[in-house]
Amino acid sequence: MKSINPPPSHTHGHDHVHDAPGSRHGQPSCSHKQQQEEEDPDVAEQQALGRILFALRQYANCTEQEITRWEHNYRALSARHRAILSHLPAKAAAARRAVQQNQLFIKAMLLNFAGQMDDDEDGIPGGGSVPDDLALGALAYADHLEATGERCSPGDAEKVLAAGLLGF
């Protein structure tokens, strides 16, 4: 069974991509992440699923930030424009209720995923639909992202939102 290890730490204190042989200076051909994924597709798959799990765990925080942004922008409007868009405060409140309901669903889904390595309802070991090594690796990577204080990438957050989980 393969499990994922957290990505190796950089030994220097700045965020960048190293130049690779054959690339022009400042135009790297491949990042560390891409090299690691090319070397081990199982790790790449675990990390991809781990990022999805992490984004789902961060759903309530990401959506609250989005709703707060709506409210801030609404308050910045002139009184005349706020009158035209008077339905927006109610929409924000409805969005928060939808987020609460969606979070309950997501929590149940994540608990089911985490427990999917257990016996299924017929007592068959590993009755889940995701292979155990993939599930364990993905959960470990999501835990790593959370433990290191990572933020959900805008792209991953957008995918969760685009999946229709906002409910309106």
C-alpha positions as YAML, in Angstrom:
chain: A
units: angstrom
residues:
- id: 1
  name: MET
  ca: [0.00, 0.00, 0.00]
- id: 2
  name: LYS
  ca: [1.41, 3.37, -0.97]
- id: 3
  name: SER
  ca: [0.87, 6.34, 1.26]
- id: 4
  name: ILE
  ca: [1.62, 9.89, 0.51]
- id: 5
  name: ASN
  ca: [4.32, 11.83, 2.24]
- id: 6
  name: PRO
  ca: [4.02, 15.58, 2.60]
- id: 7
  name: PRO
  ca: [5.96, 17.46, -0.06]
- id: 8
  name: PRO
  ca: [9.61, 18.02, 0.81]
- id: 9
  name: SER
  ca: [10.47, 21.33, 2.39]
- id: 10
  name: HIS
  ca: [12.32, 23.93, 0.42]
- id: 11
  name: THR
  ca: [15.70, 24.69, 2.00]
- id: 12
  name: HIS
  ca: [15.61, 28.35, 1.07]
- id: 13
  name: GLY
  ca: [13.05, 30.92, 2.05]
- id: 14
  name: HIS
  ca: [11.45, 32.13, -1.15]
- id: 15
  name: ASP
  ca: [8.73, 30.80, -3.38]
- id: 16
  name: HIS
  ca: [9.81, 30.15, -6.94]
- id: 17
  name: VAL
  ca: [10.29, 27.57, -9.63]
- id: 18
  name: HIS
  ca: [13.81, 26.46, -10.45]
- id: 19
  name: ASP
  ca: [15.07, 26.68, -14.00]
- id: 20
  name: ALA
  ca: [15.25, 23.29, -15.62]
- id: 21
  name: PRO
  ca: [17.83, 22.22, -18.18]
- id: 22
  name: GLY
  ca: [16.81, 23.40, -21.59]
- id: 23
  name: SER
  ca: [14.66, 26.25, -20.32]
- id: 24
  name: ARG
  ca: [15.35, 29.91, -20.76]
- id: 25
  name: HIS
  ca: [16.30, 31.78, -17.59]
- id: 26
  name: GLY
  ca: [13.12, 32.92, -15.93]
- id: 27
  name: GLN
  ca: [11.06, 30.59, -18.11]
- id: 28
  name: PRO
  ca: [11.12, 27.27, -16.21]
- id: 29
  name: SER
  ca: [9.93, 24.24, -18.04]
- id: 30
  name: CYS
  ca: [8.67, 22.35, -15.02]
- id: 31
  name: SER
  ca: [7.94, 23.05, -11.35]
- id: 32
  name: HIS
  ca: [8.86, 20.80, -8.44]
- id: 33
  name: LYS
  ca: [5.22, 19.75, -8.17]
- id: 34
  name: GLN
  ca: [5.03, 18.85, -11.85]
- id: 35
  name: GLN
  ca: [8.27, 16.87, -11.62]
- id: 36
  name: GLN
  ca: [6.98, 14.95, -8.60]
- id: 37
  name: GLU
  ca: [3.68, 14.20, -10.34]
- id: 38
  name: GLU
  ca: [5.48, 13.02, -13.47]
- id: 39
  name: GLU
  ca: [7.67, 10.74, -11.37]
- id: 40
  name: ASP
  ca: [4.82, 9.03, -9.50]
- id: 41
  name: PRO
  ca: [1.30, 9.16, -10.94]
- id: 42
  name: ASP
  ca: [-0.08, 7.48, -7.79]
- id: 43
  name: VAL
  ca: [1.19, 10.37, -5.67]
- id: 44
  name: ALA
  ca: [-0.24, 12.85, -8.16]
- id: 45
  name: GLU
  ca: [-3.64, 11.15, -7.95]
- id: 46
  name: GLN
  ca: [-3.53, 11.11, -4.15]
- id: 47
  name: GLN
  ca: [-2.64, 14.80, -4.08]
- id: 48
  name: ALA
  ca: [-5.36, 15.71, -6.57]
- id: 49
  name: LEU
  ca: [-7.99, 13.90, -4.51]
- id: 50
  name: GLY
  ca: [-6.48, 15.35, -1.33]
- id: 51
  name: ARG
  ca: [-6.90, 18.87, -2.72]
- id: 52
  name: ILE
  ca: [-10.55, 18.10, -3.46]
- id: 53
  name: LEU
  ca: [-11.09, 16.80, 0.08]
- id: 54
  name: PHE
  ca: [-9.31, 19.87, 1.46]
- id: 55
  name: ALA
  ca: [-11.49, 22.19, -0.66]
- id: 56
  name: LEU
  ca: [-14.61, 20.44, 0.60]
- id: 57
  name: ARG
  ca: [-13.41, 20.82, 4.18]
- id: 58
  name: GLN
  ca: [-12.88, 24.53, 3.51]
- id: 59
  name: TYR
  ca: [-16.26, 25.00, 1.84]
- id: 60
  name: ALA
  ca: [-17.94, 26.94, 4.65]
- id: 61
  name: ASN
  ca: [-14.98, 29.30, 5.07]
- id: 62
  name: CYS
  ca: [-14.67, 29.94, 1.32]
- id: 63
  name: THR
  ca: [-18.36, 30.58, 0.86]
- id: 64
  name: GLU
  ca: [-18.55, 32.83, 3.91]
- id: 65
  name: GLN
  ca: [-15.77, 34.94, 2.42]
- id: 66
  name: GLU
  ca: [-17.70, 35.15, -0.85]
- id: 67
  name: ILE
  ca: [-20.95, 36.14, 0.89]
- id: 68
  name: THR
  ca: [-19.11, 38.71, 2.99]
- id: 69
  name: ARG
  ca: [-17.66, 40.13, -0.23]
- id: 70
  name: TRP
  ca: [-21.21, 40.44, -1.66]
- id: 71
  name: GLU
  ca: [-22.32, 42.31, 1.45]
- id: 72
  name: HIS
  ca: [-19.31, 44.61, 1.40]
- id: 73
  name: ASN
  ca: [-19.89, 45.45, -2.26]
- id: 74
  name: TYR
  ca: [-23.58, 46.01, -1.61]
- id: 75
  name: ARG
  ca: [-22.81, 48.45, 1.24]
- id: 76
  name: ALA
  ca: [-20.40, 50.31, -1.04]
- id: 77
  name: LEU
  ca: [-23.19, 51.07, -3.51]
- id: 78
  name: SER
  ca: [-25.01, 54.36, -3.54]
- id: 79
  name: ALA
  ca: [-28.40, 54.47, -1.79]
- id: 80
  name: ARG
  ca: [-30.10, 54.59, -5.18]
- id: 81
  name: HIS
  ca: [-28.35, 51.43, -6.37]
- id: 82
  name: ARG
  ca: [-28.97, 49.64, -3.05]
- id: 83
  name: ALA
  ca: [-32.68, 50.42, -3.50]
- id: 84
  name: ILE
  ca: [-32.61, 48.81, -6.95]
- id: 85
  name: LEU
  ca: [-30.85, 45.75, -5.52]
- id: 86
  name: SER
  ca: [-32.83, 45.59, -2.29]
- id: 87
  name: HIS
  ca: [-33.22, 41.82, -2.65]
- id: 88
  name: LEU
  ca: [-29.47, 41.20, -2.11]
- id: 89
  name: PRO
  ca: [-29.48, 41.16, 1.73]
- id: 90
  name: ALA
  ca: [-32.16, 38.47, 1.66]
- id: 91
  name: LYS
  ca: [-30.12, 36.58, -0.94]
- id: 92
  name: ALA
  ca: [-27.06, 36.70, 1.33]
- id: 93
  name: ALA
  ca: [-29.12, 35.34, 4.25]
- id: 94
  name: ALA
  ca: [-30.51, 32.57, 2.03]
- id: 95
  name: ALA
  ca: [-26.99, 31.77, 0.86]
- id: 96
  name: ARG
  ca: [-25.82, 31.39, 4.47]
- id: 97
  name: ARG
  ca: [-28.71, 29.00, 5.19]
- id: 98
  name: ALA
  ca: [-27.81, 27.02, 2.06]
- id: 99
  name: VAL
  ca: [-24.17, 26.88, 3.15]
- id: 100
  name: GLN
  ca: [-25.21, 25.49, 6.54]
- id: 101
  name: GLN
  ca: [-27.30, 22.77, 4.90]
- id: 102
  name: ASN
  ca: [-24.60, 22.00, 2.36]
- id: 103
  name: GLN
  ca: [-22.00, 21.79, 5.12]
- id: 104
  name: LEU
  ca: [-24.06, 19.10, 6.83]
- id: 105
  name: PHE
  ca: [-24.10, 17.12, 3.59]
- id: 106
  name: ILE
  ca: [-20.38, 17.65, 2.99]
- id: 107
  name: LYS
  ca: [-19.54, 16.58, 6.53]
- id: 108
  name: ALA
  ca: [-21.55, 13.38, 6.12]
- id: 109
  name: MET
  ca: [-19.94, 12.74, 2.75]
- id: 110
  name: LEU
  ca: [-16.43, 13.25, 4.15]
- id: 111
  name: LEU
  ca: [-17.17, 11.02, 7.13]
- id: 112
  name: ASN
  ca: [-18.40, 8.36, 4.74]
- id: 113
  name: PHE
  ca: [-15.30, 8.75, 2.61]
- id: 114
  name: ALA
  ca: [-13.01, 8.50, 5.65]
- id: 115
  name: GLY
  ca: [-14.87, 5.40, 6.80]
- id: 116
  name: GLN
  ca: [-15.07, 3.86, 3.36]
- id: 117
  name: MET
  ca: [-12.17, 1.55, 4.14]
- id: 118
  name: ASP
  ca: [-14.33, -0.22, 6.75]
- id: 119
  name: ASP
  ca: [-16.54, -3.16, 5.94]
- id: 120
  name: ASP
  ca: [-19.53, -2.32, 3.78]
- id: 121
  name: GLU
  ca: [-23.10, -3.03, 4.85]
- id: 122
  name: ASP
  ca: [-22.76, -6.66, 3.71]
- id: 123
  name: GLY
  ca: [-19.62, -7.16, 5.82]
- id: 124
  name: ILE
  ca: [-17.30, -7.12, 2.81]
- id: 125
  name: PRO
  ca: [-13.95, -5.62, 3.82]
- id: 126
  name: GLY
  ca: [-13.05, -2.41, 2.06]
- id: 127
  name: GLY
  ca: [-16.50, -1.97, 0.58]
- id: 128
  name: GLY
  ca: [-15.77, 1.62, -0.46]
- id: 129
  name: SER
  ca: [-15.54, 2.67, -4.07]
- id: 130
  name: VAL
  ca: [-12.11, 4.32, -3.73]
- id: 131
  name: PRO
  ca: [-9.04, 2.06, -3.37]
- id: 132
  name: ASP
  ca: [-7.71, 2.15, 0.18]
- id: 133
  name: ASP
  ca: [-4.23, 3.39, -0.76]
- id: 134
  name: LEU
  ca: [-5.72, 6.27, -2.77]
- id: 135
  name: ALA
  ca: [-8.16, 7.17, 0.01]
- id: 136
  name: LEU
  ca: [-5.52, 7.01, 2.75]
- id: 137
  name: GLY
  ca: [-3.04, 9.01, 0.72]
- id: 138
  name: ALA
  ca: [-5.64, 11.63, -0.18]
- id: 139
  name: LEU
  ca: [-6.78, 11.98, 3.42]
- id: 140
  name: ALA
  ca: [-3.16, 12.28, 4.57]
- id: 141
  name: TYR
  ca: [-2.49, 14.99, 1.98]
- id: 142
  name: ALA
  ca: [-5.66, 16.90, 2.94]
- id: 143
  name: ASP
  ca: [-4.61, 16.64, 6.60]
- id: 144
  name: HIS
  ca: [-1.14, 17.93, 5.66]
- id: 145
  name: LEU
  ca: [-2.62, 20.93, 3.84]
- id: 146
  name: GLU
  ca: [-4.79, 21.72, 6.83]
- id: 147
  name: ALA
  ca: [-1.97, 21.23, 9.37]
- id: 148
  name: THR
  ca: [0.39, 23.52, 7.48]
- id: 149
  name: GLY
  ca: [-2.21, 26.28, 7.33]
- id: 150
  name: GLU
  ca: [-2.60, 26.14, 3.56]
- id: 151
  name: ARG
  ca: [-5.42, 28.09, 2.01]
- id: 152
  name: CYS
  ca: [-7.73, 26.50, -0.47]
- id: 153
  name: SER
  ca: [-6.63, 27.55, -3.93]
- id: 154
  name: PRO
  ca: [-9.10, 29.82, -5.73]
- id: 155
  name: GLY
  ca: [-9.39, 27.23, -8.50]
- id: 156
  name: ASP
  ca: [-10.26, 24.41, -6.10]
- id: 157
  name: ALA
  ca: [-12.69, 26.62, -4.19]
- id: 158
  name: GLU
  ca: [-14.34, 27.63, -7.46]
- id: 159
  name: LYS
  ca: [-14.76, 23.97, -8.43]
- id: 160
  name: VAL
  ca: [-16.58, 23.26, -5.17]
- id: 161
  name: LEU
  ca: [-18.79, 26.30, -5.67]
- id: 162
  name: ALA
  ca: [-19.38, 25.47, -9.32]
- id: 163
  name: ALA
  ca: [-20.52, 21.99, -8.35]
- id: 164
  name: GLY
  ca: [-23.76, 23.65, -7.33]
- id: 165
  name: LEU
  ca: [-23.14, 23.38, -3.61]
- id: 166
  name: LEU
  ca: [-24.17, 26.96, -2.92]
- id: 167
  name: GLY
  ca: [-27.77, 25.99, -3.53]
- id: 168
  name: PHE
  ca: [-29.18, 29.07, -5.27]
...
